[in-house]
Amino acid sequence: MRMLLACLLLSTCFPAAQSQPAAPSAPASVAATSLSASLAARRAQLLHRGINASMWFAQASDYSPARLRSYTTDDDIALMHTMGFDHVRLSIDGDELLRGAPPNGLNAIFVAELEKAVNAMLKNDLRVIVDVHPSDEFKRQLRTEDAAVTQFCALWTALAGHYAQTNPDRIFFEVLNEPEFNNAQQWTAVQTRLIAAIRAAAPHHTIIATAQHYSGLDDLLILEPVPDTNVIYTFHDYEPFPFTHQGATWTMAEVRPLRGVPYPSSPENIATAVSQEPQLSGQHWINTYGVDRWDAARIRSELSFAGKWSALHHVPVYCGEFGVYQPYADPAMRAAWLRDTRAALEDQGIGWAVWDYQGSFAVVTKTNGKAAPVPAVATALGLHPH
């Protein structure tokens, strides 16, 4: 039944005239299924400690070659390796991939710069997750327009095809960052179509799939694995949100006035944070954070459920994002949360990529274009601080 579904969805993305030879991702036997599943698990172990390279090929307003070459440099990429990271999760803007592209093709200028960056990472012994990380409008269209899904299938056909001849132990394909679908069944149908498109173009590469909303742990726990077995499942962890996003302006209103929110939390130490909230609902939210006593034990308990979901479904799990917005967080407390979360993930055998290299959650500081690790953060992540 799963094979039939995959075939039907594949034909939706690709007309018969463009059909390709059967790929090993549609196994014909139990033995082949087990082999593919073990392949995904083996490759998940290659993604041990990673870094998100954000605000570079995605989440930016300027994708000119000059800016792309100067924002994150070859020296930055070399430092990622020196610090002890083994892979990079590389955010890539979906709209920019399509801007000015020929039918069923990609933006040649943008992809040429992308190729230089990926090659620099590979030369520095860093694996690369090719993560399509588009705008909210791009994702809104996916939710509401079937034509947008078809176009996204074509984008992934071209992008996966571009990397199809690379070593599949070095390049991974992440379907979509934080899909923002409220309907789990709708997202499952869309993601299965996209995975079919990727698989037809790159039969041997491992795909990273996610759950429907913001890729949180709660989203993962209700996700049903897709038919393709050469897949790793990702989730993001920013809990407790009152601590990790204090002062952030782009998300829920309750975090915007917060400054100096403590971690670990207790009913006794959150009084100042409660007083910063103008609405009673916000005060209740922060009060709950204190009562819940978030600490290393609480984080271990929460993240154990990612391990339980992995064991239940016999599929590998990966944490593609975790981090703390730094402008208003106490540096020592930020480091403590990073240490506790990293340790809890590793206790579950879950690889990770911290958010992010040089943005507002940064693991480095930059002076006159030269980066240096934040020592407390590097130590908390089990990396080299110098």
Contacts in CASP RR format, 6 or more apart in sequence:
PFRMAT RR
TARGET T0000
AUTHOR 0000-0000-0000
METHOD contacts of the structure
MODEL  1
MRMLLACLLLSTCFPAAQSQPAAPSAPASVAATSLSASLAARRAQLLHRG
INASMWFAQASDYSPARLRSYTTDDDIALMHTMGFDHVRLSIDGDELLRG
APPNGLNAIFVAELEKAVNAMLKNDLRVIVDVHPSDEFKRQLRTEDAAVT
QFCALWTALAGHYAQTNPDRIFFEVLNEPEFNNAQQWTAVQTRLIAAIRA
AAPHHTIIATAQHYSGLDDLLILEPVPDTNVIYTFHDYEPFPFTHQGATW
TMAEVRPLRGVPYPSSPENIATAVSQEPQLSGQHWINTYGVDRWDAARIR
SELSFAGKWSALHHVPVYCGEFGVYQPYADPAMRAAWLRDTRAALEDQGI
GWAVWDYQGSFAVVTKTNGKAAPVPAVATALGLHPH
2 227 0 8 1.000
3 26 0 8 1.000
3 227 0 8 1.000
5 192 0 8 1.000
5 227 0 8 1.000
6 26 0 8 1.000
6 192 0 8 1.000
6 196 0 8 1.000
6 227 0 8 1.000
6 228 0 8 1.000
7 26 0 8 1.000
9 189 0 8 1.000
9 192 0 8 1.000
9 193 0 8 1.000
9 196 0 8 1.000
10 196 0 8 1.000
10 197 0 8 1.000
10 199 0 8 1.000
10 200 0 8 1.000
12 150 0 8 1.000
12 193 0 8 1.000
13 150 0 8 1.000
13 153 0 8 1.000
13 154 0 8 1.000
13 157 0 8 1.000
13 193 0 8 1.000
13 194 0 8 1.000
13 196 0 8 1.000
13 197 0 8 1.000
13 200 0 8 1.000
14 20 0 8 1.000
14 153 0 8 1.000
14 157 0 8 1.000
14 197 0 8 1.000
14 200 0 8 1.000
20 200 0 8 1.000
20 201 0 8 1.000
23 199 0 8 1.000
23 200 0 8 1.000
23 203 0 8 1.000
24 32 0 8 1.000
24 36 0 8 1.000
24 203 0 8 1.000
24 204 0 8 1.000
24 230 0 8 1.000
25 36 0 8 1.000
25 199 0 8 1.000
25 203 0 8 1.000
25 228 0 8 1.000
25 229 0 8 1.000
25 230 0 8 1.000
26 199 0 8 1.000
26 228 0 8 1.000
27 33 0 8 1.000
27 35 0 8 1.000
27 36 0 8 1.000
27 229 0 8 1.000
33 229 0 8 1.000
36 229 0 8 1.000
36 230 0 8 1.000
37 229 0 8 1.000
37 230 0 8 1.000
37 314 0 8 1.000
37 315 0 8 1.000
39 206 0 8 1.000
39 230 0 8 1.000
40 206 0 8 1.000
40 229 0 8 1.000
40 230 0 8 1.000
40 231 0 8 1.000
40 232 0 8 1.000
40 315 0 8 1.000
40 316 0 8 1.000
41 315 0 8 1.000
41 316 0 8 1.000
43 168 0 8 1.000
43 169 0 8 1.000
43 172 0 8 1.000
43 206 0 8 1.000
43 232 0 8 1.000
43 316 0 8 1.000
44 206 0 8 1.000
44 232 0 8 1.000
44 316 0 8 1.000
44 317 0 8 1.000
44 318 0 8 1.000
44 351 0 8 1.000
46 86 0 8 1.000
46 87 0 8 1.000
46 127 0 8 1.000
46 169 0 8 1.000
47 86 0 8 1.000
47 87 0 8 1.000
47 127 0 8 1.000
47 129 0 8 1.000
47 172 0 8 1.000
47 232 0 8 1.000
47 318 0 8 1.000
47 351 0 8 1.000
47 353 0 8 1.000
48 86 0 8 1.000
48 87 0 8 1.000
48 351 0 8 1.000
48 352 0 8 1.000
49 84 0 8 1.000
49 85 0 8 1.000
49 86 0 8 1.000
49 87 0 8 1.000
49 351 0 8 1.000
49 352 0 8 1.000
49 381 0 8 1.000
49 382 0 8 1.000
49 383 0 8 1.000
50 85 0 8 1.000
50 86 0 8 1.000
50 87 0 8 1.000
50 88 0 8 1.000
50 89 0 8 1.000
50 351 0 8 1.000
50 352 0 8 1.000
50 353 0 8 1.000
50 354 0 8 1.000
51 80 0 8 1.000
51 83 0 8 1.000
51 85 0 8 1.000
51 87 0 8 1.000
51 88 0 8 1.000
51 89 0 8 1.000
51 353 0 8 1.000
51 354 0 8 1.000
51 356 0 8 1.000
51 357 0 8 1.000
51 363 0 8 1.000
52 88 0 8 1.000
52 89 0 8 1.000
52 91 0 8 1.000
52 320 0 8 1.000
52 321 0 8 1.000
52 353 0 8 1.000
52 354 0 8 1.000
52 355 0 8 1.000
52 356 0 8 1.000
52 357 0 8 1.000
53 72 0 8 1.000
53 88 0 8 1.000
53 89 0 8 1.000
53 90 0 8 1.000
53 91 0 8 1.000
53 117 0 8 1.000
53 356 0 8 1.000
53 357 0 8 1.000
54 91 0 8 1.000
54 133 0 8 1.000
54 355 0 8 1.000
54 356 0 8 1.000
54 357 0 8 1.000
54 359 0 8 1.000
55 71 0 8 1.000
55 356 0 8 1.000
55 358 0 8 1.000
55 359 0 8 1.000
56 68 0 8 1.000
56 71 0 8 1.000
56 72 0 8 1.000
56 90 0 8 1.000
56 91 0 8 1.000
56 117 0 8 1.000
57 63 0 8 1.000
57 68 0 8 1.000
57 90 0 8 1.000
57 91 0 8 1.000
57 92 0 8 1.000
57 93 0 8 1.000
57 96 0 8 1.000
57 110 0 8 1.000
57 113 0 8 1.000
57 114 0 8 1.000
57 117 0 8 1.000
58 91 0 8 1.000
58 92 0 8 1.000
58 93 0 8 1.000
58 94 0 8 1.000
58 96 0 8 1.000
58 131 0 8 1.000
58 133 0 8 1.000
58 134 0 8 1.000
59 91 0 8 1.000
59 93 0 8 1.000
59 133 0 8 1.000
60 67 0 8 1.000
60 71 0 8 1.000
60 93 0 8 1.000
63 93 0 8 1.000
63 96 0 8 1.000
63 110 0 8 1.000
63 113 0 8 1.000
65 109 0 8 1.000
65 113 0 8 1.000
68 113 0 8 1.000
68 117 0 8 1.000
69 113 0 8 1.000
69 116 0 8 1.000
72 117 0 8 1.000
72 357 0 8 1.000
72 358 0 8 1.000
73 369 0 8 1.000
74 120 0 8 1.000
75 370 0 8 1.000
75 371 0 8 1.000
76 357 0 8 1.000
76 358 0 8 1.000
76 364 0 8 1.000
76 371 0 8 1.000
77 88 0 8 1.000
77 117 0 8 1.000
77 120 0 8 1.000
77 121 0 8 1.000
77 124 0 8 1.000
77 126 0 8 1.000
78 124 0 8 1.000
79 364 0 8 1.000
79 371 0 8 1.000
79 373 0 8 1.000
80 88 0 8 1.000
80 121 0 8 1.000
80 124 0 8 1.000
80 126 0 8 1.000
80 357 0 8 1.000
81 124 0 8 1.000
81 125 0 8 1.000
81 126 0 8 1.000
82 384 0 8 1.000
83 363 0 8 1.000
83 373 0 8 1.000
83 378 0 8 1.000
83 383 0 8 1.000
83 384 0 8 1.000
84 383 0 8 1.000
84 384 0 8 1.000
85 126 0 8 1.000
85 383 0 8 1.000
86 125 0 8 1.000
86 126 0 8 1.000
86 127 0 8 1.000
87 126 0 8 1.000
87 127 0 8 1.000
87 128 0 8 1.000
87 129 0 8 1.000
87 353 0 8 1.000
88 121 0 8 1.000
88 126 0 8 1.000
88 127 0 8 1.000
88 128 0 8 1.000
88 129 0 8 1.000
88 353 0 8 1.000
89 129 0 8 1.000
89 131 0 8 1.000
89 174 0 8 1.000
89 320 0 8 1.000
89 321 0 8 1.000
89 353 0 8 1.000
90 117 0 8 1.000
90 118 0 8 1.000
90 121 0 8 1.000
90 128 0 8 1.000
90 129 0 8 1.000
90 130 0 8 1.000
90 131 0 8 1.000
91 131 0 8 1.000
91 133 0 8 1.000
91 177 0 8 1.000
92 114 0 8 1.000
92 130 0 8 1.000
92 131 0 8 1.000
92 132 0 8 1.000
92 133 0 8 1.000
93 133 0 8 1.000
93 134 0 8 1.000
93 135 0 8 1.000
94 132 0 8 1.000
94 133 0 8 1.000
94 134 0 8 1.000
94 135 0 8 1.000
94 138 0 8 1.000
94 155 0 8 1.000
95 134 0 8 1.000
95 135 0 8 1.000
95 138 0 8 1.000
96 107 0 8 1.000
96 110 0 8 1.000
97 106 0 8 1.000
97 107 0 8 1.000
97 110 0 8 1.000
97 111 0 8 1.000
97 132 0 8 1.000
97 155 0 8 1.000
97 159 0 8 1.000
98 106 0 8 1.000
98 107 0 8 1.000
98 151 0 8 1.000
98 155 0 8 1.000
99 107 0 8 1.000
99 110 0 8 1.000
100 107 0 8 1.000
101 107 0 8 1.000
101 108 0 8 1.000
104 154 0 8 1.000
104 157 0 8 1.000
104 158 0 8 1.000
105 154 0 8 1.000
105 155 0 8 1.000
105 158 0 8 1.000
106 155 0 8 1.000
106 158 0 8 1.000
106 159 0 8 1.000
106 162 0 8 1.000
111 162 0 8 1.000
118 128 0 8 1.000
118 130 0 8 1.000
118 171 0 8 1.000
121 127 0 8 1.000
121 128 0 8 1.000
122 128 0 8 1.000
122 170 0 8 1.000
127 169 0 8 1.000
127 170 0 8 1.000
127 171 0 8 1.000
127 172 0 8 1.000
128 170 0 8 1.000
128 171 0 8 1.000
128 172 0 8 1.000
129 172 0 8 1.000
129 173 0 8 1.000
129 174 0 8 1.000
129 208 0 8 1.000
129 353 0 8 1.000
130 159 0 8 1.000
130 163 0 8 1.000
130 171 0 8 1.000
130 172 0 8 1.000
130 173 0 8 1.000
130 174 0 8 1.000
131 174 0 8 1.000
131 177 0 8 1.000
131 208 0 8 1.000
132 155 0 8 1.000
132 156 0 8 1.000
132 159 0 8 1.000
132 174 0 8 1.000
132 175 0 8 1.000
132 176 0 8 1.000
132 177 0 8 1.000
133 177 0 8 1.000
134 176 0 8 1.000
134 177 0 8 1.000
136 180 0 8 1.000
138 148 0 8 1.000
139 176 0 8 1.000
139 178 0 8 1.000
139 179 0 8 1.000
139 180 0 8 1.000
139 181 0 8 1.000
140 180 0 8 1.000
141 148 0 8 1.000
142 148 0 8 1.000
142 149 0 8 1.000
142 152 0 8 1.000
142 176 0 8 1.000
142 179 0 8 1.000
142 181 0 8 1.000
142 190 0 8 1.000
143 180 0 8 1.000
143 181 0 8 1.000
143 186 0 8 1.000
149 190 0 8 1.000
149 193 0 8 1.000
149 194 0 8 1.000
152 194 0 8 1.000
153 193 0 8 1.000
153 194 0 8 1.000
153 196 0 8 1.000
153 197 0 8 1.000
154 197 0 8 1.000
156 173 0 8 1.000
156 175 0 8 1.000
156 194 0 8 1.000
156 197 0 8 1.000
156 198 0 8 1.000
156 201 0 8 1.000
157 197 0 8 1.000
157 198 0 8 1.000
157 200 0 8 1.000
157 201 0 8 1.000
158 201 0 8 1.000
159 173 0 8 1.000
160 173 0 8 1.000
160 197 0 8 1.000
160 198 0 8 1.000
160 201 0 8 1.000
160 202 0 8 1.000
160 205 0 8 1.000
161 201 0 8 1.000
161 202 0 8 1.000
163 171 0 8 1.000
163 173 0 8 1.000
163 202 0 8 1.000
163 205 0 8 1.000
164 201 0 8 1.000
164 202 0 8 1.000
164 203 0 8 1.000
164 205 0 8 1.000
166 205 0 8 1.000
168 202 0 8 1.000
168 204 0 8 1.000
168 205 0 8 1.000
168 206 0 8 1.000
171 205 0 8 1.000
172 205 0 8 1.000
172 206 0 8 1.000
172 207 0 8 1.000
172 208 0 8 1.000
172 232 0 8 1.000
173 198 0 8 1.000
173 202 0 8 1.000
173 205 0 8 1.000
173 206 0 8 1.000
173 207 0 8 1.000
173 208 0 8 1.000
174 207 0 8 1.000
174 208 0 8 1.000
174 210 0 8 1.000
174 234 0 8 1.000
175 191 0 8 1.000
175 194 0 8 1.000
175 195 0 8 1.000
175 198 0 8 1.000
175 207 0 8 1.000
175 208 0 8 1.000
175 209 0 8 1.000
175 210 0 8 1.000
176 191 0 8 1.000
176 194 0 8 1.000
176 210 0 8 1.000
177 210 0 8 1.000
177 215 0 8 1.000
178 210 0 8 1.000
178 213 0 8 1.000
178 214 0 8 1.000
178 215 0 8 1.000
178 236 0 8 1.000
179 187 0 8 1.000
179 190 0 8 1.000
179 191 0 8 1.000
179 210 0 8 1.000
179 211 0 8 1.000
179 212 0 8 1.000
179 213 0 8 1.000
179 215 0 8 1.000
180 213 0 8 1.000
180 214 0 8 1.000
181 187 0 8 1.000
181 190 0 8 1.000
181 212 0 8 1.000
181 213 0 8 1.000
182 212 0 8 1.000
182 213 0 8 1.000
183 212 0 8 1.000
184 211 0 8 1.000
184 212 0 8 1.000
184 222 0 8 1.000
184 223 0 8 1.000
186 212 0 8 1.000
187 211 0 8 1.000
187 212 0 8 1.000
188 212 0 8 1.000
188 223 0 8 1.000
188 224 0 8 1.000
188 226 0 8 1.000
191 209 0 8 1.000
191 210 0 8 1.000
191 226 0 8 1.000
192 226 0 8 1.000
192 227 0 8 1.000
195 207 0 8 1.000
195 209 0 8 1.000
195 226 0 8 1.000
195 228 0 8 1.000
195 231 0 8 1.000
196 228 0 8 1.000
198 205 0 8 1.000
198 207 0 8 1.000
199 207 0 8 1.000
199 228 0 8 1.000
199 230 0 8 1.000
205 230 0 8 1.000
206 230 0 8 1.000
206 231 0 8 1.000
206 232 0 8 1.000
207 228 0 8 1.000
207 230 0 8 1.000
207 231 0 8 1.000
207 232 0 8 1.000
208 231 0 8 1.000
208 232 0 8 1.000
208 233 0 8 1.000
208 234 0 8 1.000
208 318 0 8 1.000
209 225 0 8 1.000
209 226 0 8 1.000
209 231 0 8 1.000
209 232 0 8 1.000
209 233 0 8 1.000
209 234 0 8 1.000
210 219 0 8 1.000
210 220 0 8 1.000
210 223 0 8 1.000
210 233 0 8 1.000
210 234 0 8 1.000
210 235 0 8 1.000
211 219 0 8 1.000
211 220 0 8 1.000
211 222 0 8 1.000
211 223 0 8 1.000
211 233 0 8 1.000
211 235 0 8 1.000
212 219 0 8 1.000
212 223 0 8 1.000
213 219 0 8 1.000
214 236 0 8 1.000
215 234 0 8 1.000
215 235 0 8 1.000
215 236 0 8 1.000
215 321 0 8 1.000
216 235 0 8 1.000
216 236 0 8 1.000
216 237 0 8 1.000
217 235 0 8 1.000
217 237 0 8 1.000
217 239 0 8 1.000
217 302 0 8 1.000
217 303 0 8 1.000
217 305 0 8 1.000
217 306 0 8 1.000
219 235 0 8 1.000
220 233 0 8 1.000
220 235 0 8 1.000
220 306 0 8 1.000
220 309 0 8 1.000
220 317 0 8 1.000
221 305 0 8 1.000
221 309 0 8 1.000
223 233 0 8 1.000
223 309 0 8 1.000
225 231 0 8 1.000
225 233 0 8 1.000
225 313 0 8 1.000
225 315 0 8 1.000
229 315 0 8 1.000
231 315 0 8 1.000
232 315 0 8 1.000
232 316 0 8 1.000
232 317 0 8 1.000
232 318 0 8 1.000
233 310 0 8 1.000
233 315 0 8 1.000
233 316 0 8 1.000
233 317 0 8 1.000
233 318 0 8 1.000
234 317 0 8 1.000
234 318 0 8 1.000
234 319 0 8 1.000
234 320 0 8 1.000
235 306 0 8 1.000
235 317 0 8 1.000
235 318 0 8 1.000
235 319 0 8 1.000
235 320 0 8 1.000
236 319 0 8 1.000
236 320 0 8 1.000
236 321 0 8 1.000
236 322 0 8 1.000
237 303 0 8 1.000
237 319 0 8 1.000
237 321 0 8 1.000
237 322 0 8 1.000
237 341 0 8 1.000
237 345 0 8 1.000
238 244 0 8 1.000
238 245 0 8 1.000
238 321 0 8 1.000
238 322 0 8 1.000
238 323 0 8 1.000
239 294 0 8 1.000
239 299 0 8 1.000
239 302 0 8 1.000
240 263 0 8 1.000
240 265 0 8 1.000
240 289 0 8 1.000
240 292 0 8 1.000
240 294 0 8 1.000
241 252 0 8 1.000
241 255 0 8 1.000
242 254 0 8 1.000
242 255 0 8 1.000
242 258 0 8 1.000
242 261 0 8 1.000
242 265 0 8 1.000
242 273 0 8 1.000
242 285 0 8 1.000
242 286 0 8 1.000
242 289 0 8 1.000
243 261 0 8 1.000
243 262 0 8 1.000
243 263 0 8 1.000
243 265 0 8 1.000
243 289 0 8 1.000
243 294 0 8 1.000
243 324 0 8 1.000
243 329 0 8 1.000
243 333 0 8 1.000
243 337 0 8 1.000
244 323 0 8 1.000
244 324 0 8 1.000
244 325 0 8 1.000
244 329 0 8 1.000
244 337 0 8 1.000
245 251 0 8 1.000
245 252 0 8 1.000
245 255 0 8 1.000
245 325 0 8 1.000
246 255 0 8 1.000
246 258 0 8 1.000
246 259 0 8 1.000
246 260 0 8 1.000
246 261 0 8 1.000
246 273 0 8 1.000
246 325 0 8 1.000
246 328 0 8 1.000
246 329 0 8 1.000
247 255 0 8 1.000
247 256 0 8 1.000
247 257 0 8 1.000
247 258 0 8 1.000
247 259 0 8 1.000
247 325 0 8 1.000
247 327 0 8 1.000
247 328 0 8 1.000
248 255 0 8 1.000
248 256 0 8 1.000
248 325 0 8 1.000
249 256 0 8 1.000
254 277 0 8 1.000
254 279 0 8 1.000
254 281 0 8 1.000
254 282 0 8 1.000
254 285 0 8 1.000
254 286 0 8 1.000
257 276 0 8 1.000
257 277 0 8 1.000
257 278 0 8 1.000
258 273 0 8 1.000
258 276 0 8 1.000
258 277 0 8 1.000
258 286 0 8 1.000
258 328 0 8 1.000
259 276 0 8 1.000
259 328 0 8 1.000
260 272 0 8 1.000
260 273 0 8 1.000
260 328 0 8 1.000
260 329 0 8 1.000
260 330 0 8 1.000
261 270 0 8 1.000
261 273 0 8 1.000
261 286 0 8 1.000
261 289 0 8 1.000
261 328 0 8 1.000
261 329 0 8 1.000
262 269 0 8 1.000
262 270 0 8 1.000
262 273 0 8 1.000
262 330 0 8 1.000
262 333 0 8 1.000
263 294 0 8 1.000
263 295 0 8 1.000
263 330 0 8 1.000
263 333 0 8 1.000
263 334 0 8 1.000
263 336 0 8 1.000
263 337 0 8 1.000
264 293 0 8 1.000
264 294 0 8 1.000
264 295 0 8 1.000
264 296 0 8 1.000
264 336 0 8 1.000
265 289 0 8 1.000
265 290 0 8 1.000
265 292 0 8 1.000
265 293 0 8 1.000
265 294 0 8 1.000
265 295 0 8 1.000
266 290 0 8 1.000
266 293 0 8 1.000
267 287 0 8 1.000
267 290 0 8 1.000
267 291 0 8 1.000
267 293 0 8 1.000
269 290 0 8 1.000
270 286 0 8 1.000
270 287 0 8 1.000
270 289 0 8 1.000
270 290 0 8 1.000
273 286 0 8 1.000
273 289 0 8 1.000
274 283 0 8 1.000
274 286 0 8 1.000
274 287 0 8 1.000
276 286 0 8 1.000
277 283 0 8 1.000
277 285 0 8 1.000
277 286 0 8 1.000
292 298 0 8 1.000
295 340 0 8 1.000
296 340 0 8 1.000
296 343 0 8 1.000
296 344 0 8 1.000
299 337 0 8 1.000
299 340 0 8 1.000
299 341 0 8 1.000
299 344 0 8 1.000
300 340 0 8 1.000
300 343 0 8 1.000
300 344 0 8 1.000
300 347 0 8 1.000
302 344 0 8 1.000
303 341 0 8 1.000
303 344 0 8 1.000
303 345 0 8 1.000
303 347 0 8 1.000
303 348 0 8 1.000
303 350 0 8 1.000
304 344 0 8 1.000
304 348 0 8 1.000
306 317 0 8 1.000
306 319 0 8 1.000
306 345 0 8 1.000
306 348 0 8 1.000
306 350 0 8 1.000
307 317 0 8 1.000
307 348 0 8 1.000
307 349 0 8 1.000
307 350 0 8 1.000
309 317 0 8 1.000
310 316 0 8 1.000
310 317 0 8 1.000
310 348 0 8 1.000
310 350 0 8 1.000
317 348 0 8 1.000
317 350 0 8 1.000
318 350 0 8 1.000
318 351 0 8 1.000
318 352 0 8 1.000
319 345 0 8 1.000
319 350 0 8 1.000
319 351 0 8 1.000
319 352 0 8 1.000
319 353 0 8 1.000
320 352 0 8 1.000
320 353 0 8 1.000
321 353 0 8 1.000
321 354 0 8 1.000
321 355 0 8 1.000
322 338 0 8 1.000
322 341 0 8 1.000
322 342 0 8 1.000
322 345 0 8 1.000
322 352 0 8 1.000
322 354 0 8 1.000
322 355 0 8 1.000
323 337 0 8 1.000
323 338 0 8 1.000
323 341 0 8 1.000
323 354 0 8 1.000
323 355 0 8 1.000
323 361 0 8 1.000
324 334 0 8 1.000
324 337 0 8 1.000
324 338 0 8 1.000
324 361 0 8 1.000
325 360 0 8 1.000
325 361 0 8 1.000
326 334 0 8 1.000
326 360 0 8 1.000
326 361 0 8 1.000
326 362 0 8 1.000
327 360 0 8 1.000
331 376 0 8 1.000
332 376 0 8 1.000
334 376 0 8 1.000
334 377 0 8 1.000
335 376 0 8 1.000
335 377 0 8 1.000
335 379 0 8 1.000
335 380 0 8 1.000
336 380 0 8 1.000
338 354 0 8 1.000
338 377 0 8 1.000
338 380 0 8 1.000
338 381 0 8 1.000
339 379 0 8 1.000
339 380 0 8 1.000
339 381 0 8 1.000
342 352 0 8 1.000
342 354 0 8 1.000
342 380 0 8 1.000
342 381 0 8 1.000
342 382 0 8 1.000
345 351 0 8 1.000
345 352 0 8 1.000
346 352 0 8 1.000
354 361 0 8 1.000
354 363 0 8 1.000
354 381 0 8 1.000
355 361 0 8 1.000
356 362 0 8 1.000
356 363 0 8 1.000
357 363 0 8 1.000
357 364 0 8 1.000
358 364 0 8 1.000
358 366 0 8 1.000
358 371 0 8 1.000
362 374 0 8 1.000
363 373 0 8 1.000
363 374 0 8 1.000
363 377 0 8 1.000
363 378 0 8 1.000
363 381 0 8 1.000
364 371 0 8 1.000
364 372 0 8 1.000
364 373 0 8 1.000
364 374 0 8 1.000
365 371 0 8 1.000
365 372 0 8 1.000
365 374 0 8 1.000
366 372 0 8 1.000
373 383 0 8 1.000
373 384 0 8 1.000
373 385 0 8 1.000
373 386 0 8 1.000
375 385 0 8 1.000
375 386 0 8 1.000
376 385 0 8 1.000
378 384 0 8 1.000
378 385 0 8 1.000
379 385 0 8 1.000
END
